[in-house]
Amino acid sequence: MERGAKALSIMLLLALALGAVIIAVNPMYRQAAIAMWKGEPEKSPIWISNSEYYPDVALEGRPASPSPEEDQEAEVLP
């Protein structure tokens, strides 16, 4: 059992290191990490991109993005 725990710990450390490398290398993930660190995840380029595809999904405590139909209706109404 001790051997399994050691193997699991090594896998978790490797996953953490790989994640850190990806965040350091990929600018979109880096900007997303910075936005989350600042407490403004809605400013993340990944969140902005995903909100176009999934308009009904919202962050906890924040409203969902308006759908394109709602955006057009809002522009038409005075």
Secondary structure, DSSP 8 states (H G I E B T S, - for coil): -HHHHHHHHHHHHHHHHHHHHHHHH-HHHHHHHHHHHTT-GGG-HHHHHHHHH-TT---TTS-----HHHHHHHHH--
